[in-house]
């Protein structure tokens, strides 16, 4: 018997509330589970019998979502093998709970220059403190994600590995360190990790498995299976004579099943411009049609260079390989000096190294020494409620064509702003960012601080709150170089102010006066009102460069709390930490 209309509405509201708390893969599972219940007449399949013994604990600390994906795939494989699994983010785990765990697989990334991701900081601090518990009963292994373009590659994973052993834990499998092109290594490691724990786990399911039917129409587009989105629009946001080139992009995702929330990012699998590929082929003298196999995949050298390998970033493993093959003494000296290498590498792309260090290479050697390409993440600049079946991005072009007519640009930003034309397709997926979310309280005020392209998610925030009819006030701090040429989305912000969707707009254009002015200066100029908003419970959101801006904004907030709230510095810092724990101080920095 079908429910009455009023009951249907209530049921829909309950389901929508639950759905808002689930990630994309969880939604797909729930859809399949409900479909299975419907097929069975509303009766669940027989539940598995109670499990005995210890479960396999899988915890992850992830900055961009890669670690979460690795952990989720591992958990699914463990469940398929019949093990009870305790899967959780370190952001939701009480650190001291580790003392009660017997079998742990830790998936953790390294953020920036060797720092743990925000999710993992509490556990990292506990284990490295005098309060750390003994862990003699713990068996563990670690999957460490890193980026070899940074000097402290996989440092967080190494830290955890060393401290767990020092606290008495037993390492079952050596810490696996992987670069940004981690997929092939992940697949092999997953089987090794489960095999290492198999004899210790006694929680094999003895009864029948719960059967979950996945609807055939649900598309599981993700990092490993991207959606081919159509480019709808590429339009400039900056105007001549700006020192920057920033564009607005609209992509069609109709029929993809992709779901996102304001604060999420879009992952793009980029492809290199043919001009750069041809320059590498010319310098090396290699045949574009040479067939090369790597990680079980065989294709032409040209295809590897176009879509499979990293050409715009110079990383240490590549330079080490070049030094070994060429015997170039200068490279050895550069590699020995961490700071010198970092500066040297940032000024070059792969082609520049190949030009500077002549050597004999075959196609297989070239493919083998290069790092696999990785997707680029862009903050989504639209609300799904306002732009149905579309995703909008705000993309700044990095680099360009030099005076020598050679292309030296960021692979993704060049593709999106210079190569992509309406009607073309690009490979994308949604990367959820649960640590950067609008407040659940519709009436809570928010302060958004987003200089440059860091303003992208706040365009989505304002659109979404307006569409939802939220009453909370919105205050945006935006900064760029020049008002006339670099005021991103200026007309939109003015409309939002007029319509009441945006309540305050504070701008800082650093080069429009003799003394440079940035968003942190505007925060301090309006410290009294900023403090009043904070006292009213306002949430603070920061997006943009983590190289300096985020630290400067944090310092400004400390000064607001000390100057206006009468707090000492230590208490002000503790207040911001408390706000972060409550979700009232969120950052998305890169």
C-alpha positions, -999 to 999 in steps of 0.1 A, spaced: 0 0 0 14 34 -10 18 61 17 -4 92 16 10 123 0 18 139 34 36 107 45 55 107 12 67 143 18 78 135 53 96 103 41 113 123 13 125 149 38 139 122 61 157 106 32 171 139 19 184 146 54 202 113 55 215 117 20 231 150 28 253 132 53 266 106 28 294 106 3 289 96 -33 300 60 -28 278 56 3 248 70 -17 254 44 -44 255 16 -18 223 29 -1 205 31 -35 215 -5 -42 205 -16 -7 170 0 -10 166 -15 -45 174 -49 -30 149 -44 -2 122 -35 -27 130 -66 -48 126 -87 -17 93 -72 -8 107 -50 19 124 -77 38 162 -76 42 183 -105 32 196 -128 60 221 -109 81 256 -124 85 262 -143 116 281 -126 145 318 -123 138 344 -134 163 379 -122 169 394 -88 162 382 -66 133 406 -50 109 409 -13 117 415 10 87 421 47 95 429 74 71 443 109 72 437 127 39 442 163 27 428 161 -8 407 129 -7 433 104 -21 439 87 12 401 84 18 397 67 -16 425 42 -9 411 34 25 376 29 11 388 6 -16 408 -14 9 379 -17 33 357 -30 5 383 -56 -5 386 -66 32 348 -70 35 347 -90 3 373 -113 19 349 -118 49 366 -96 75 349 -72 99 362 -37 91 363 -6 112 368 22 87 372 58 98 387 92 92 413 103 118 393 135 121 366 114 138 387 91 158 397 98 194 435 95 193 438 74 225 415 48 209 446 35 192 455 18 225 425 -5 221 432 -15 185 449 -48 176 451 -47 138 456 -14 121 462 -3 86 469 34 85 465 53 52 480 88 56 492 116 33 518 142 38 508 178 35 532 205 22 567 204 37 564 172 57 533 181 78 505 157 87 471 165 72 446 183 94 428 150 100 459 133 114 474 160 136 458 150 168 470 114 166 504 125 154 508 148 184 497 122 209 520 95 196 550 119 197 542 132 232 550 120 267 513 109 270 517 83 242 504 49 253 524 16 249 512 -3 219 527 -38 224 495 -55 213 492 -36 180 500 -51 146 501 -25 118 512 -14 84 511 20 67 503 32 32 520 66 29 510 90 2 533 119 -8 544 142 -36 580 139 -47 580 175 -58 583 183 -21 615 176 -2 599 158 27 583 131 6 559 108 26 573 123 59 541 118 78 539 82 69 575 77 80 569 95 113 540 72 121 559 41 111 588 50 134 568 61 164 545 31 163 575 7 163 591 27 191 559 23 212 561 -14 209 538 -21 179 546 -49 154 551 -40 118 536 -67 96 545 -50 63 570 -23 55 556 12 51 547 16 14 556 50 1 538 62 -31 539 93 -52 509 111 -67 506 84 -95 498 58 -68 472 37 -85 494 8 -98 512 6 -64 480 7 -45 465 -23 -63 495 -45 -56 498 -33 -20 462 -39 -12 466 -77 -18 498 -77 2 483 -59 31 453 -81 34 476 -112 31 498 -99 59 468 -97 83 450 -128 71 464 -153 96 458 -129 126 422 -121 118 397 -147 130 367 -128 120 357 -147 88 320 -146 82 305 -180 88 270 -173 77 255 -160 44 266 -126 31 242 -97 28 235 -94 -9 235 -58 -22 220 -51 -56 234 -20 -73 210 -4 -98 225 -7 -133 218 30 -141 241 43 -112 273 55 -128 304 53 -105 325 80 -120 356 87 -99 394 93 -101 399 59 -117 369 62 -140 364 99 -149 334 113 -167 339 130 -201 323 164 -194 315 187 -222 330 222 -222 301 247 -223 319 280 -218 354 295 -214 353 332 -206 379 356 -193 375 371 -158 406 394 -160 411 421 -187 441 437 -204 466 448 -191 463 424 -161 494 405 -151 472 375 -147 449 354 -169 419 340 -151 390 323 -168 355 311 -158 346 276 -171 313 259 -173 312 221 -178 282 199 -185 277 168 -163 242 159 -174 236 122 -172 268 115 -152 253 109 -118 280 131 -104 269 148 -72 287 176 -53 282 201 -26 296 236 -22 332 232 -9 340 202 -31 366 201 -58 366 189 -94 395 166 -104 407 169 -140 429 144 -157 449 167 -180 465 162 -214 497 180 -226 497 203 -256 511 187 -287 537 215 -290 554 204 -257 552 167 -267 569 174 -301 596 195 -284 605 165 -262 605 141 -291 628 165 -311 653 169 -282 655 132 -275 654 121 -311 629 94 -302 602 79 -324 567 90 -314 553 56 -325 577 35 -303 557 11 -282 564 11 -244 549 -9 -216 546 4 -181 526 -9 -152 510 -35 -175 499 -9 -200 514 -7 -235 510 23 -258 530 46 -280 556 70 -266 535 99 -280 505 87 -260 526 83 -228 539 118 -232 504 133 -240 483 118 -213 503 94 -191 534 112 -178 543 143 -158 561 168 -180 556 202 -163 570 194 -128 606 184 -121 608 160 -92 637 144 -74 634 108 -87 635 121 -123 666 142 -117 683 113 -99 676 91 -129 690 117 -152 721 121 -131 728 84 -131 723 80 -168 742 111 -178 769 111 -151 764 149 -149 784 160 -117 765 193 -114 732 174 -109 747 154 -81 757 187 -63 722 201 -68 706 170 -54 728 171 -23 715 206 -13 678 204 -5 671 241 -7 691 246 -39 674 217 -55 639 230 -47 648 264 -62 664 248 -93 635 224 -99 608 251 -96 624 271 -124 623 241 -149 601 216 -166 611 182 -179 621 195 -213 644 221 -198 664 193 -180 665 173 -212 679 203 -230 705 211 -204 717 176 -198 723 158 -232 722 120 -229 714 88 -249 679 76 -241 656 51 -256 618 53 -253 616 28 -225 642 46 -204 624 80 -209 590 66 -199 605 48 -169 622 78 -154 592 101 -156 565 103 -129 530 93 -139 507 122 -144 482 130 -117 449 148 -117 446 185 -108 420 197 -84 400 229 -87 375 243 -62 340 241 -76 326 276 -81 289 268 -85 260 255 -65 242 224 -78 209 241 -69 216 270 -92 235 254 -120 218 221 -125 238 196 -145 268 220 -146 300 225 -127 318 259 -128 355 265 -123 377 295 -118 411 288 -134 442 309 -134 467 302 -162 501 293 -148 530 302 -172 525 304 -209 545 308 -241 579 324 -236 598 348 -258 615 319 -274 581 306 -285 585 276 -262 555 265 -242 561 265 -204 527 264 -188 508 244 -162 493 214 -180 458 217 -167 454 255 -167 468 257 -202 444 230 -214 414 246 -197 420 282 -206 438 280 -240 431 246 -256 395 237 -245 368 249 -268 330 246 -263 318 212 -274 351 194 -265 353 169 -237 375 168 -206 381 139 -181 367 149 -147 354 135 -114 342 150 -81 365 150 -51 345 155 -19 359 179 7 339 172 39 362 195 59 350 226 39 313 228 43 286 254 48 271 255 84 241 234 90 225 263 108 208 283 81 209 315 103 246 313 112 267 342 97 298 333 78 330 353 69 346 341 37 383 351 29 393 342 -6 419 363 -25 425 355 -62 410 322 -74 405 313 -37 372 331 -42 358 302 -63 341 282 -35 326 313 -20 308 320 -53 292 285 -47 286 293 -10 267 325 -17 247 310 -46 237 280 -24 227 299 7 205 322 -15 189 292 -32 182 275 1 167 306 15 192 307 44 190 338 66 226 338 78 246 369 68 275 365 44 307 387 45 333 382 17 369 394 18 384 394 -17 419 405 -28 438 409 -61 463 432 -77 441 458 -95 404 466 -92 400 475 -129 416 444 -144 415 417 -117 381 420 -99 369 384 -104 331 381 -106 327 418 -98 292 422 -114 280 391 -96 291 403 -62 274 437 -68 242 419 -78 244 397 -47 248 428 -25 218 445 -42 196 414 -37 208 407 -1 225 374 -8 258 391 2 257 414 31 292 428 32 320 429 6 355 440 16 381 442 -11 419 447 -11 437 456 -44 473 454 -35 488 474 -64 463 502 -66 481 524 -40 517 530 -30 515 507 0 504 472 -7 472 461 9 460 425 13 429 408 28 446 404 62 449 442 63 412 446 57 404 422 85 424 443 109 409 476 96 375 462 104 385 443 135 357 455 157 330 443 133 348 411 126 350 404 163 313 412 167 305 386 140 327 361 157 309 367 190 276 361 172 289 326 162 301 334 127 320 307 108 353 316 92 363 301 58 397 306 42 406 295 7 437 302 -15 474 300 -13 489 282 17 523 297 11 517 329 30 482 341 28 466 315 51 493 322 78 488 360 75 450 357 78 454 334 108 477 360 124 451 388 117 424 367 134 447 363 164 451 400 165 413 406 162 408 383 192 436 399 213 428 435 204 390 434 205 384 405 228 410 412 254 425 377 251 462 370 255 479 353 225 478 318 239 441 320 247 434 335 212 452 306 195 432 282 217 400 300 207 408 295 170 417 258 177 383 254 194 365 271 165 383 247 141 372 217 161 336 230 160 338 235 123 336 273 126 371 278 112 377 259 80 405 262 55 410 250 19 445 260 11 470 248 -15 
